[in-house]
Amino acid sequence: MNITENAKNQINEIINKAYEKAQKEGALPSGAPLAGQVEVPRDPSHGDYAATHAMAAAKAMRMPPRAIAEKLAENINLDGTFFESVKVAGGGFINFTVSEIWYAKALDIVDEMGEDYGTVNIGNGKRVMVEFVSANPTGPMTVGNARGGALGDALAGVLSKAGYNVWREFLLNDTGNQVDLFGKSIDARYMQLCLGEENVQFPDDGYHGDDIRALAQKIYDTDADSLLSLPQQERIQKFIDFGLSHNIALMKEHLERYRIKFDQWFSESEMHKSGFVENTVELLGKAGLLYEKDGATWLKNIELGGEKDEVIRRANGFFTYYAVDIAYHRNKLERGFDKAIDLWGADHHGHSKRLMATMTSPRLCAALGVDGNKLHFLLMQMMRIIRDGETIKISKRTGKALTLNDLLDEIPVDACRFFFNARPDSQVDFDLELAVRQDSENPVYYVQYAHARICSLIKALADEGLLVLPIREIDTNLLRHETEKELIRQISLLPEEITLAARDCDPSRINKYVIELASRFHKFYNSCRIKGEQNELALSRLKLAAATRQVIKICLELLGVSALEKM
């Protein structure tokens, strides 16, 4: 139930009825379309809702927008509506101010829906896959993976709240050149343990991290130098199997610590073993979309709308990552999802653009029997991690990366989830010192403190016999102070924020919304006493505080952040 949407719909009806009346009286010309936008102004002095219908109709009516707005306002009837007044402003805005009926209804909806408040149904049960993190299992997950995890999981939560049937998926890149190099790196470290570090050269492009040394040490502790007699490729494959199994188990453990669980960990290697990649390439060949050059197989991607043709199979017979991506996205679409969302880092911008052109090409879609328009690529900017005013360098290959697990040893999960979900389309600085500060400068602390403050207030008043009552036993007309009204208006916006966050695939809207909600609560709390007030007013204000607590908790749960009761 979305009172903001209901109010907007009601304004559209009010204005159209006013237009019908104005036409009959000859005040406005007939036959002109009247379909403006209704928005919630940022500045409360512009009313609670502002309509642009007069400006939208100015060209068709051949009249100044303000003149149209004034004629409409003269014919508006607000009886039985959510609104108490209407005013024309600026170049033709029609501003509406809500009545006590609206405030009462807003709180009534929160009370009625309980934990389901904010739920909307723009998804209508459609199946949506969100694929995120999908880190290479060749090393520990980094803070870049941490940001993708927070954004992807929050997006999945928002989509669920908006009425979609959501599937969370992690793609395991457990084959290919990087995995081969991973095995060779472990092998080199193992050989160094057996023969001496000075006697075995480490690959220049190998993985230099301490995690590779640790894996080699585990193998050596179990098998000593008994594996030296194995053929090198057999030994490397053994190390790959061991290393991947170990790292994937750690990934699952660390992501669970990060409060993220996936519905499926999809294995790239299984797709190869089943012949799905090969079959996909065969279908492309049958459709005349491939050609041979320099011993390799190429996709005619320029013909499909891409910037350049892509190698699909190398001269050595191995499929490229581009071929695997086409096959994987074909697999996604064949599983019946109405929408499949990929959340990738900004460094994938070029690849995502080329792949999107490929997958949405009518010729390729016909060849594979899929609808590529169901695919959506979201790119997130990276975060700079700041400690003591300096940026921490991040490089998985050199082993100098700050891992997700190390980060969670230093910073609470709540702070990581909240900070990493901020502004996905912008680079953000994550100040490690700010994330653990317990003051209003730390946004997650600021919001959690508001929730804990309300919990303490409710408990203290309950001990004195003042309990939170059902809304039907409360006189909401007593909530007339401006800070009370501001707080109710902010509470009322959650369903609209869920709608917009799901529509735009932008879960960071919830961060901004709940910070503003906490701010308005603190203002209300400092301006309006509860304890010591006349009983009916105290009960009304206590109910408003309880409603705020409920909405803060809903928002924090969407973000994977704890709603603390004590701080």
C-alpha positions in Angstrom: 0.0 0.0 0.0 1.6 3.2 -1.2 0.0 6.3 0.2 2.3 8.5 -2.0 1.2 6.8 -5.1 -2.4 7.0 -3.9 -2.0 10.7 -3.3 -0.5 11.3 -6.7 -3.4 9.4 -8.4 -5.9 11.4 -6.4 -4.2 14.7 -7.6 -4.5 13.5 -11.2 -8.2 12.9 -10.7 -8.7 16.2 -8.9 -7.0 18.2 -11.7 -8.8 16.3 -14.5 -12.2 16.9 -12.8 -11.2 20.6 -12.5 -10.4 20.7 -16.2 -13.7 19.2 -17.1 -15.5 21.9 -15.0 -13.3 24.6 -16.5 -14.1 23.5 -20.0 -17.8 23.5 -19.4 -17.6 27.1 -18.1 -15.4 28.1 -21.1 -12.5 29.0 -18.8 -10.1 26.6 -20.6 -10.2 25.2 -24.2 -11.4 21.7 -24.7 -9.7 18.7 -26.2 -6.2 19.4 -24.8 -4.3 16.5 -23.2 -3.8 17.0 -19.4 -1.1 14.6 -18.3 1.5 16.3 -16.1 3.8 14.8 -13.4 3.1 14.9 -9.7 6.2 15.0 -7.5 7.2 15.5 -3.8 9.0 18.8 -3.6 12.3 18.9 -1.7 11.3 22.2 -0.2 8.3 21.9 2.0 7.4 25.5 1.4 6.4 24.4 -2.1 3.6 22.2 -0.7 3.6 18.4 0.0 2.9 17.6 -3.7 3.5 19.6 -6.8 1.8 19.0 -10.2 3.1 20.1 -13.6 -0.1 19.6 -15.6 -0.5 23.3 -16.5 3.0 23.4 -18.0 2.5 20.2 -19.9 -0.7 21.5 -21.5 0.5 25.0 -22.3 1.5 24.3 -25.9 -1.8 22.5 -26.8 -3.9 25.2 -25.0 -1.8 28.1 -26.4 -1.9 29.7 -23.0 0.7 30.7 -20.4 1.2 27.8 -17.9 0.4 30.0 -14.9 -2.9 31.2 -16.4 -3.9 27.5 -17.0 -2.9 26.6 -13.4 -4.9 29.5 -12.0 -8.0 28.4 -13.9 -7.6 24.8 -12.8 -7.1 25.9 -9.2 -10.3 27.9 -9.2 -12.2 24.8 -10.2 -10.6 22.3 -7.8 -12.8 20.6 -5.2 -10.8 19.1 -2.3 -13.9 17.6 -0.4 -13.3 14.0 0.6 -9.6 14.1 -0.5 -6.3 13.9 1.3 -5.7 17.6 0.8 -6.7 20.8 2.6 -5.4 23.5 0.3 -4.1 24.1 -3.2 -1.9 27.0 -4.4 -0.4 28.1 -7.8 3.3 28.9 -7.7 6.1 29.9 -10.0 5.6 29.4 -13.7 2.5 27.2 -13.3 3.1 24.6 -10.5 0.0 23.5 -8.7 1.0 22.8 -5.1 -1.1 20.7 -2.8 -1.0 20.6 1.0 -2.1 17.4 2.7 -4.8 17.4 5.5 -5.0 15.7 8.9 -6.8 12.9 7.0 -3.6 12.1 5.1 -1.4 12.1 8.2 -3.8 9.7 10.0 -3.9 7.4 7.0 -0.2 7.4 6.6 0.3 6.1 10.2 -2.6 3.8 9.8 -0.9 2.0 6.9 2.3 1.6 8.8 0.4 0.0 11.7 -1.7 -2.2 9.5 1.2 -3.6 7.4 3.7 -4.1 10.2 6.9 -5.7 8.9 5.5 -5.7 5.4 5.3 -1.9 5.3 7.0 -0.6 2.2 6.1 -3.6 0.2 4.9 -2.8 -3.3 4.0 -5.0 -6.3 5.6 -3.5 -9.3 7.3 -6.8 -10.0 4.1 -8.9 -10.1 6.0 -12.0 -9.2 8.4 -11.8 -12.2 11.5 -13.9 -11.9 14.7 -11.8 -11.7 18.3 -13.1 -11.4 20.9 -10.9 -9.8 24.4 -12.2 -10.4 27.0 -10.4 -8.3 30.4 -10.8 -6.7 31.4 -13.7 -9.0 35.1 -13.3 -7.9 37.7 -15.5 -9.4 38.4 -18.3 -6.9 42.2 -17.9 -7.4 42.6 -15.9 -4.2 40.8 -14.2 -1.3 37.9 -11.8 -2.0 38.9 -8.1 -2.0 37.1 -5.0 -0.9 36.0 -4.6 -4.5 34.2 -7.9 -4.1 32.9 -6.6 -0.8 31.3 -3.6 -2.5 29.7 -5.8 -5.2 28.4 -8.0 -2.4 26.7 -5.2 -0.5 25.2 -3.6 -3.6 24.0 -6.9 -5.1 22.5 -8.3 -2.0 20.7 -4.9 -1.2 19.4 -4.8 -4.8 18.1 -8.3 -4.5 16.4 -7.3 -1.2 14.8 -4.2 -2.7 13.6 -6.1 -5.8 12.0 -8.7 -3.4 10.3 -5.9 -1.5 9.0 -4.6 -4.8 7.2 -7.8 -5.6 9.8 -9.7 -7.7 10.8 -13.3 -7.3 14.5 -12.9 -6.9 17.4 -15.4 -7.5 20.9 -14.6 -6.2 23.7 -16.2 -8.2 27.5 -16.4 -8.0 29.4 -17.4 -11.2 32.5 -19.4 -10.4 35.2 -18.8 -12.9 36.8 -22.1 -12.1 38.5 -22.7 -15.5 40.6 -20.8 -18.0 44.0 -19.1 -18.1 43.7 -17.5 -14.6 43.0 -20.9 -13.1 45.9 -22.5 -15.0 48.2 -19.7 -13.7 46.8 -20.3 -10.2 47.9 -23.9 -10.4 51.3 -23.1 -11.8 51.8 -20.5 -8.9 51.0 -23.2 -6.3 53.3 -25.6 -8.1 56.2 -23.2 -8.1 55.8 -22.5 -4.3 55.5 -26.2 -3.7 58.7 -26.9 -5.7 60.5 -24.1 -3.8 59.5 -25.9 -0.5 60.9 -29.1 -1.8 64.0 -27.9 -3.6 64.8 -24.6 -2.1 63.4 -21.1 -3.1 66.7 -20.2 -4.8 66.5 -23.2 -7.0 63.0 -22.7 -8.5 62.0 -19.6 -10.5 58.6 -18.2 -9.8 56.5 -17.2 -12.8 56.7 -13.4 -13.4 52.9 -13.3 -14.0 52.1 -15.7 -11.2 50.1 -15.0 -8.1 52.5 -13.6 -5.5 50.2 -13.5 -2.5 50.8 -15.2 0.9 47.6 -17.3 0.2 49.5 -19.1 -2.5 52.4 -19.9 -0.1 49.9 -21.1 2.5 48.2 -23.5 0.0 51.6 -24.9 -1.0 52.5 -25.3 2.6 49.3 -27.2 3.3 50.1 -29.6 0.5 53.7 -30.0 1.6 52.6 -30.6 5.2 50.5 -33.5 4.0 52.5 -35.0 1.1 56.0 -33.7 1.7 58.0 -34.1 -1.5 56.2 -37.2 -2.7 54.4 -35.3 -5.5 57.7 -34.4 -7.2 57.6 -37.6 -9.1 54.2 -36.8 -10.8 54.2 -35.4 -14.3 54.1 -31.6 -14.0 50.7 -31.1 -15.6 49.2 -33.9 -13.5 50.7 -32.2 -10.4 49.4 -28.8 -11.4 45.9 -30.2 -12.0 46.0 -31.8 -8.5 47.0 -28.4 -7.0 44.2 -26.6 -9.0 41.6 -29.0 -7.6 42.9 -28.7 -4.1 43.3 -24.9 -4.3 39.9 -24.2 -5.8 38.1 -26.5 -3.3 39.9 -24.7 -0.4 39.3 -21.2 -1.8 35.6 -21.7 -2.7 34.9 -23.1 0.8 36.6 -19.9 2.3 34.6 -17.7 -0.1 31.3 -19.2 1.2 32.4 -18.9 4.8 33.5 -15.2 4.4 30.4 -14.3 2.5 28.2 -15.9 5.1 30.1 -13.8 7.7 29.2 -10.8 5.4 25.5 -12.0 5.6 25.3 -13.0 2.0 23.9 -16.3 0.8 23.4 -17.3 -2.8 20.7 -19.5 -4.3 23.3 -21.0 -6.6 27.0 -21.1 -7.1 27.1 -21.7 -10.9 30.3 -23.5 -12.1 31.9 -22.4 -15.4 33.8 -25.7 -15.6 30.5 -27.7 -15.4 29.3 -25.7 -18.4 32.3 -26.8 -20.3 32.0 -30.5 -19.2 28.4 -30.7 -20.2 29.3 -29.5 -23.7 27.1 -26.4 -23.3 29.8 -23.9 -24.4 30.6 -26.0 -27.5 27.0 -26.4 -28.4 26.5 -22.6 -28.1 29.4 -22.0 -30.5 28.0 -24.7 -32.9 24.7 -22.8 -33.0 26.5 -19.6 -33.8 28.3 -21.4 -36.6 25.1 -22.8 -38.1 23.7 -19.3 -38.1 26.6 -18.1 -40.2 27.9 -15.8 -37.4 31.5 -17.3 -37.3 34.5 -17.3 -39.6 38.1 -18.6 -39.4 41.2 -16.4 -39.4 44.8 -17.2 -38.4 43.7 -20.6 -37.1 41.2 -19.1 -34.7 37.4 -18.9 -34.8 35.9 -15.4 -34.8 32.4 -14.0 -34.1 31.1 -11.5 -36.7 30.4 -9.1 -33.9 30.6 -5.9 -36.0 27.7 -7.3 -38.0 25.8 -7.8 -34.7 26.4 -4.2 -33.7 29.6 -4.6 -31.7 32.7 -2.4 -32.0 34.9 -5.2 -33.2 34.9 -8.9 -34.1 35.6 -11.2 -31.2 37.7 -14.4 -30.9 35.5 -17.3 -29.9 38.0 -20.2 -30.0 41.8 -19.7 -30.1 44.1 -21.5 -32.5 45.0 -23.9 -29.6 41.3 -25.1 -29.5 40.4 -23.4 -26.2 37.2 -21.3 -26.0 37.7 -17.7 -25.0 36.1 -15.9 -22.1 33.8 -14.2 -24.7 32.5 -17.5 -25.8 31.9 -18.6 -22.2 30.1 -15.4 -21.5 27.7 -15.9 -24.4 27.1 -19.4 -23.3 26.5 -18.4 -19.7 24.0 -15.7 -20.6 22.2 -18.0 -22.9 22.0 -20.4 -20.0 20.5 -17.7 -17.8 17.9 -16.8 -20.3 17.0 -20.5 -20.9 16.2 -20.8 -17.2 13.2 -18.7 -17.7 14.1 -15.5 -15.9 12.1 -12.4 -16.9 15.2 -10.3 -16.2 18.8 -11.2 -15.6 21.0 -8.5 -14.0 24.8 -8.5 -14.0 26.5 -6.3 -11.4 30.0 -5.7 -12.6 32.9 -3.4 -11.7 33.6 -0.3 -13.7 36.7 -2.0 -15.2 34.3 -4.2 -17.1 32.7 -1.2 -18.9 34.1 -2.0 -22.4 33.4 -5.7 -22.1 29.8 -5.2 -20.9 29.1 -2.8 -23.7 30.4 -5.2 -26.3 28.6 -8.2 -24.8 25.4 -6.3 -24.5 25.5 -5.5 -28.2 26.2 -9.1 -28.9 23.5 -10.6 -26.7 20.7 -8.2 -27.9 21.4 -8.6 -31.6 18.3 -10.1 -33.2 20.5 -12.5 -35.3 22.3 -13.9 -32.3 19.0 -14.1 -30.3 17.4 -16.0 -33.2 20.5 -18.4 -33.4 20.4 -19.2 -29.7 16.6 -19.0 -29.3 16.7 -16.4 -26.5 15.5 -12.8 -25.8 18.7 -10.8 -25.0 16.6 -7.8 -24.1 16.0 -9.5 -20.7 19.7 -8.9 -19.8 20.8 -5.8 -17.9 24.3 -4.8 -17.0 24.9 -2.6 -14.0 28.4 -1.1 -13.4 29.5 0.0 -10.0 32.4 2.4 -9.5 35.2 1.2 -7.2 35.8 2.5 -3.6 39.0 3.9 -2.3 39.9 2.6 1.1 41.4 5.3 3.3 43.4 4.6 6.4 45.1 7.5 8.3 44.5 9.7 5.3 46.2 7.5 2.8 44.7 5.2 0.1 45.3 1.5 0.6 46.5 -0.2 -2.6 44.5 -3.1 -3.9 46.0 -5.8 -6.1 45.1 -9.5 -5.9 47.9 -10.5 -8.3 50.7 -9.0 -6.1 49.1 -10.2 -2.9 48.8 -6.7 -1.5 45.0 -6.7 -1.5 43.0 -5.9 1.5 40.8 -8.9 1.7 37.1 -9.0 2.7 37.9 -11.2 5.7 40.7 -8.9 6.9 38.3 -5.9 6.5 35.7 -7.6 8.6 38.3 -8.2 11.3 38.8 -4.4 11.4 35.4 -2.9 10.6 32.0 -4.2 11.7 29.8 -5.9 9.1 27.1 -3.2 9.6 29.5 -0.4 8.6 30.8 -2.3 5.6 27.4 -3.1 4.3 26.1 0.4 4.8 29.1 2.3 3.4 29.6 -0.1 0.4 25.9 0.4 -0.7 26.4 4.1 -1.1 26.3 5.8 -4.6 27.1 2.8 -6.9 27.6 5.2 -9.9 30.3 7.2 -8.2 33.7 6.5 -6.7 33.4 6.7 -2.9 36.0 7.0 -0.3 35.6 4.5 2.6 37.4 6.0 5.6 38.2 3.1 8.0 38.4 5.5 10.9 35.0 7.1 10.2 33.4 3.6 9.9 34.1 2.8 13.5 33.4 6.3 15.0 30.5 6.5 17.4 29.1 9.9 16.5 26.7 11.6 14.1 29.4 11.9 11.4 29.2 8.1 10.9 25.9 7.6 9.0 25.4 4.0 10.0 26.0 4.8 13.7 23.6 7.8 13.3 20.8 5.6 12.0 21.4 2.7 14.4 21.5 5.2 17.3 18.0 6.4 16.3 16.7 2.9 16.4 18.3 2.1 19.7 17.1 5.4 21.1 13.5 4.6 20.3 13.9 1.1 21.8 15.2 2.5 25.0 12.4 5.1 25.1 9.7 2.5 24.6 11.2 0.3 27.3 11.5 3.1 29.8 8.0 4.4 29.3 6.6 0.8 29.4 8.2 0.5 32.9 6.1 3.5 33.8 2.9 2.0 32.4 2.9 4.0 29.1 2.6 1.4 26.3 2.5 1.6 22.5 -1.2 1.2 21.6 -2.8 0.2 18.3 -3.4 3.1 15.9 -7.2 2.9 16.4 -6.7 3.9 20.0 -4.6 6.9 19.2 -5.7 10.5 18.4 -3.3 11.3 15.5 -4.9 14.7 15.2 -2.8 15.8 18.2 0.4 15.4 16.1 0.4 19.0 14.9 4.0 20.1 15.5 6.0 20.7 12.3 8.7 18.1 13.3 5.9 15.6 13.8 4.5 16.3 10.4 8.0 16.1 8.8 8.6 12.8 10.4 5.2 11.3 9.2 5.9 12.7 5.7 9.3 10.9 5.6 7.8 7.6 6.9 5.1 7.8 4.2 7.8 7.9 1.4 9.2 4.4 2.0 6.9 2.5 -0.5 7.7 5.2 -3.1 11.5 4.8 -2.4 11.2 1.0 -2.8 9.4 1.5 -6.1 12.1 3.9 -7.4 15.0 1.9 -6.1 13.7 -1.2 -7.8 12.8 0.6 -11.0 16.3 2.2 -11.2 18.2 -0.8 -9.7 19.6 1.7 -7.2 19.5 0.3 -3.6 21.5 3.3 -2.4 18.2 5.2 -2.3 17.5 3.3 0.9 20.7 4.6 2.5 19.7 8.2 1.8 16.1 7.6 2.8 16.9 6.1 6.2 19.6 8.7 7.0 16.9 11.4 6.4 14.4 9.4 8.5 16.9 9.2 11.4 17.5 13.0 11.1 13.9 13.8 11.2 13.4 11.6 14.2 16.2 13.2 16.1 14.7 16.7 15.4 11.2 15.4 16.5 12.7 13.9 19.7 14.5 17.1 20.6 11.5 19.3 20.0 8.5 17.2 21.3 8.5 15.8 24.8 6.8 12.4 25.4 7.5 11.8 29.1 5.5 14.2 31.2 3.1 15.3 28.5 -0.7 14.9 28.8 -1.5 11.2 28.4 -3.3 11.4 25.0 -0.5 13.5 23.5 2.2 11.3 25.0 0.6 8.2 23.6 0.3 9.8 20.1 4.0 10.7 20.1 5.0 7.4 21.4 3.1 5.7 18.6 4.9 8.0 16.1 8.3 7.0 17.6 7.3 3.3 17.4 6.3 3.7 13.8 9.7 5.3 13.1 11.5 2.4 14.8 9.6 -0.1 12.6 10.5 1.7 9.4 14.2 2.1 10.3 14.4 -1.6 11.0 12.8 -2.5 7.7 15.4 -0.3 5.9 18.3 -1.7 7.8 17.3 -5.3 7.1 17.1 -4.5 3.4 20.7 -3.3 3.6 21.9 -6.3 5.6 22.6 -4.0 8.7 21.6 -4.8 12.3 18.8 -2.8 13.9 20.5 -2.5 17.3 18.3 -2.1 20.4 21.2 -1.0 22.6 24.3 1.0 21.9 
